[in-house]
């Protein structure tokens, strides 16, 4: 009986050690992936940064908020380009401090103004406030943001909450008693933490009074177009909408979208997040004049898929986008080793900036136009490119995480990488070895008790 009990204890310890090893590897993997996605910008003195100004002098002011705890880049960049593409709007970014704001998985953004600039009259009062998803939506890090949003709402500004920016708005109390939506993966938790809000799923955006909230990430584009339609009319919204080329969008289109959930086909992305080691490093070559949505799509597909680490590379340490956003980049001479360069905004290889070609040649590193087979740019091209360099399942799952339609895309099959299966096999081997530790320890103890000492090699 004692022997059976001992064997059971040993078996339980073996299983426990194996499970502990797997859990430790998963924790380490997600920690590495998270660290790669939440890079804090290096300190920059104001005198080192170029002058920052609104996109134009349009009569309707849009303030796009940047968080202190990390901000989802596409939630900022996509609505920014939508509004900045109309002469009726003057768009600027705003934050609690003037220092560059960290962006999840992408280049930090230099805010145009601070909250105090609006209070003091240095910056124009916004007619629209865009609220993105941030790292700590209800944490003390974003207290200043929430207070400022409440102030602007009280002055009559329209509020556009993009993706999990709805969590920020819920934390302010502005959504109490109102209908709202968010990223599909967050709705369950939001219904529990904020039952005072009428949370709705399966909708691209929800409007309730002067507050509009959107579904995941790229839904900020149709959400911004809806606000534009309300403020300037259908004709201008249709014109800008054609420039954005969001799949299936038109003024009269329904807001209904498929209800999503995590399924087995999302496993490739989960594995990428759990085993991020040995991922390729992609240099995203940025130059003055690059489109905001082109930048957003390049970083978002890799941030959502965990298929690679993307690094913003420039000729200097800042780049000014098409409509005046200032992004922090890594000067090419300081960039880490790259497996590949990509060129957002280049529809064909011949459109790649000559300087980026020189960088890739000097490093003996391939460079590609970041576009679809037909030269499509933005999120269409980004998802097609991701499918080509990873696999179709990863691209479709990443698009789902971004709430981006893919039915119109003819995605290539791509070539599945052996990196993840190889690392998983190695992890399982280590887990098995960890499971043998109790037996090995017991054998050593038994030998010592028998006076044999340590086993000879």
C-alpha positions, 0 to 999 in steps of 0.5 A: 500500500505504501509503495502504491501511495509513493508511486501515486505521489511520484506520478502526481509530482511528475505531472505537476512538474510538466504542467509547471514547465509548460505554464512557465514557458507560456508565461515567458512567451506571452511576456516576451510578446507583450514586451515587444508590443509595448515599447516605450519611446526613448526620451526626446527633448522638445527642441529635437522634434520638428514643429507639430501642427494640426492637419489643416485650418478646417472649421471643424476641429477633431482631437485624437487622444493619445494615452499615457499607458500605451495606445492602439496605433490603428485606433489613432491613425485610421480615424485621423486620416479619415477626418484629415482627408476632408478640408472641412476638418482640422485634426490634431493629436492630444495627450496629457504631456507633450512627450512622444506617446507610446503606441502598441506595436508601432512608432510613438506619436508626438502629440500636437497639443496637451490637454492644458493647451485646450484649457488655456486656449492655445489649441482650438476647442474640438468639435469631435474627440476620438478616444482609442483603446489604451493600456489602462483604460480605467487606471490612474495612468489615464485619469487626466485623459478621462477628466478631459474627455468629460470636460469636452463632452460637457462642452458639446463635443461629439465623442467617437470611441474606437474599439476598446476606447469604449472602456475609457468612456465607460470609466468616465460614466459618459456611457451610463444608460446608453447603448454602446459597442466595443471589440467583440473579445471585450464585450463579455467582460464589459457587460460584467464590469459596466452593467449600467451600459447597454452593450451591443454586439454584431454592429460595426458602430453604435450611435447614441446621442452625441456618442459613437462607439465602434467595434474592433480596430479598423471599425474606426474607419466607418465610425469616423465616416458616420460622424463625418456624414452627420456633420458635413453631409452624405456627399462629403462622407461618400467622397472620403469613403471612396478614398478609404476603400473600406470593404462594403462601406457606403453611406446607406450600408447596414452597421450589422457585422458577424458576431465573432468569438475565439475558435479553433482556426485562431490557434496559429495566432495563439501559438505565435503569442505563446512562442514568440522566440526566433520570430523574424524582425521586419523593418518598416521603412517610413518616409515623409508623406506616408499615409496614416492608414498605410502605416497603421496596417503595416504594424497592426497585422504583425501586432495582431498576428504575432507573426513578426516583430515590426520596427519603424525605420527611417532616415532620421529619428522622426517621420511626418505623415501625409497629413502632418503626424510626427512619428518616431522612427529608428534611424537606419544606421541604428536599426537592429538586424532585419530579416526583411524590409517592407515599404508601406504605401508602395503598390509595386516593387518599382515604387519603393523609395530608392533610399530604402532600396539602398538600405536593404542592399547595404544589409543584403536584406530583401525589400518588398512593396507592402501591397496585395497582388493587384497593388492594393494598399492599406489593410487589403494589401497588409492582409494579403502580404501577411498571408503570402509570408505566413499562411492564410489561416494566420491572415484570416485570424488577424483580420478577424481580430481587427474586425476587417472584412476579408470575403473580397480578398483572394488570399494566397496560401503562403508557406507555413513556417516551421518555427512554431512547430519546432519550438512547440516540440522543443517545449514539449520535450522540456516539459517531459524532461521536467516531468522526470525530475521527481523520479530522478530525485527519488532515485538519487535519494534512494541511492544515498540512503543505500550508501552508494553515493552519487551515481557514476557517469 
